[in-house]
Amino acid sequence: MNAKRVIAVVPAYNEEDNIISTIEDLRSNAPNIDYVVVNDGSKDRTLQICRDNGYRCLNLPVNLGLAGAFQTGMRYAYEHDYDYAIQFDADGQHSAAYICEMVGIAESTGANIVIGSRFATSKKPVSARMAGSALISAMIFLTTHNRIQDPTSGMRLFDKTVIPIFASGLDFGPEPDTISLLIRWGYGVEETQVEMRERVAGESYLNFTKSVTYMLRMSVSILLVQWFRRKK
């Protein structure tokens, strides 16, 4: 049987301080997979650094946000006939060392989606942000009867049946509400324990206020908006 073709999709916006370490992590710890950086209209040197280092990079001339950048990467994965695509952050928090394990779980269980979970076997710490994560988990369980321990993890694997949905659907972002919707549509999800690093440079766009707004928006979308969507 031929080896599965796997690609890491790396959306990047103003990650000049992190992009080299992120790609070198992929090269060192997941050397058998491909990657593509999607430069999301960065205003810093992210694009130039990718070009100087010969990184495979798609350039968006304007900032589309995570959903648009991720869709661009998934369209690339679809057009190049990859079996699996990994959502992989450019900020250095994800570890490429877990990718082979995630692929193995997808192959052994037949899961369409594998989430790199911080809480598959570890307990969630007590904090306002984790309370929001617990709320989203509860909403997913309420609407799908599936328990997802780390719905906000940004490290996710998608198989060949899911890649076209993200590649062509304008309203399919890599967010918990989409995962909930895909579960309702019959796609299988597994979680595996991973450790994530702290961001060492740059700033996350999610401050406390934005985090609360995000959690509430996801909960409403899972409970109401996504519930009325039908599979094409």
N, C-alpha and C positions, 0 to 999 in steps of 0.2 A: 504494500500500500504506500502511495506517495505521501511524503511528509506534508503536513498542513502548512499553508502559507499564511503567515501572521504579520500584521503591520500595526505599529503604534502610531496613533494619530495624536499629534502634539500641538494643540492650539497655543499660540504665544502672542501676548500683547505686552509690550514694554518689559521684556524679560532679558535684557542685555546682560544682567549680572548672574543669571541662572541658566541660560540656554546651553552653554558649553557643558556644564556639569551634568545637566539633564541628558543630553545626547551621548556624552561619554559614558554615563551610567548605562544607557541602553546598549551601547556598543560593547561594554565590558561584561555586563551581567545578563544580557539577552542577545548574544551575538548572532543567533540564527534567525532573528526576526528583522523585518524591515521597519522603517519609520518614515514619517513625513511631518515636517514642521509646517504649520499653517500660520504664517505671520499675519496677524489680524490688524493690519493698518498701524503697526507700532510707530510711535513717534521718536523712539530712541534708536540704538544701533542694532537691534535684534536682527533685522534683515541683513545688514552688512556683515555681521558676525557669522550668520549662516552661510552667506556667500563666500566669505573669506576662508571658512573651514570646509567648504565643499559639502555642506549638509543638504540633504534633499529637502527642498522648501517650496511651498506654494505661497505666493504673495497676494494678499488682498489689499488693494490700494486705499480702502477706507475701512474703518473699524465696524465690523458687523456684530460683535459680541460673541460670546461663547457658542450659542446655538448656530450662528452662521458659519463661524470658523470650523466648528465640529462637522457640520454638514458638508463643507467643502472637503474635509479630510475623508469623510465617509463616502463621498462621491468618487474620490480618487481610489479608495479601497474597492468600491463596487466595479468601477471601470477597469481595474487591474485584477479583478477576479480573486481577491483574497478570501480565505476561508474564515479568518477571524480578524477583528479589528479591536485594538485596545485603546480606550480613552486614557490618555496619559498626560498629566499636567506638566507645564513647562517650568514651574516654580521650584522644582527640586524636592517636593514633598513625597512624591511617589518613588518607590524603589523597583527597579527593573528586575531585581532578583526574584520577585514573586510571579513574573509573567509566565514562565514555563509551567509552574504549578497551576495557574489559572487555566491555561490551555489544556493541561492534563485533566482537570476536573470537568471541563466542557466535553472533552472526548469520552471520558469514562461514564459520565452521567447523562449525556445527551442534552445538557442544559443549553439554552439559547443565549443566556446572559449569565456571566459570573462576576460577582461584585467582590472587589478587594475590600474586605470589611475590617474596620478597627475593633468591632465588637462581636465578631462571630463566636469567639470563646472568651473574650475579655469583657468585664463589666463596664458600662458607660460611667464616666465620672459625673459627679453632680455639678451642673452649671446651667446657666440660662440657655446657652447654645445647645447643650445636650437635652434639655427639656424640650426644646423645639424639635430636635431629632426624634425624640420619643413620641412627640405629637404626630409627626409625619408617619412614623412606624405604625402608630395606632390607626391613623386614617387608611393606610394601605391595608392593614389587617381587616378593618371594618368593611372595606369594599372588595377585597380579593380573598380573604381568609388565608393569606400567606403572611408569614412573619418575617419582615426584613429588618435585621438588627441595625444596619448602617445605611439607611436610604440616601444620605447625602454624600456618601463616598464618591469621589470623582474618578476613581480607578475602576473601570468596568470593561469587561470583555463582551463583545457581541459576535454572534456567529453569522454564517452566510445567509441565513434566513432573515436576520434582523437588519443587516447592513443596508439592503435596498430601501427599507422603510425610512431610515435616517437620511439616506442619500437623496431621496426624492420628496420626502414630506416636509413642506415648508414650516409646519407647526409641530415638528418633532425635535425638541431640544434634549440634550443629555441631562435630564433632571428627574427627580423622584416621581413626579406626576406621570411622566412618560413611562417609567418602569412599572408603575402601578397599572397603567393602561395596557401595556404589553402583557402583563400577568393576566389581566381580565380577558385578553384576546387568546390566551392559551399558551403563551410562551413560557418556558421553564426558566427559573432563576435559582442559582446557588450562590452561597457566600463562602468565602474562605478568609481565614484570619491573616491580616497583614499588619505591619508596623509602618507608620508614616512619620516622616521627618518634619521638623519645624521649618518654616520658610526662613532661609538665611539671609536673603537680600530682597529688596523691593517691598511693596506693600500689597496686601490683599485688598480687593475692592469691597469686601464685606466687613463693614464696621458693625457696631452693636445694633444701631438703628436699622441698617440694611439687612442684617441677619434676622431680626425679628420680622421685618416686612416680608423677607423671603420665606420664612417658615410659615407665616400666615397665608401667603399667596399659594404656596405649594399645597397646604392643607385644604384650602378652598377649591383649588383645581382638582385635587384627587377626589374630594367628596362630592363636588357638584359638576364642574366643567367637563372633566374627562369621562364622567359617568355617562354622558349623553353622546359620546362619540361612538361611531360604529366602524367596524373593520371594513375596509374597501375590498 
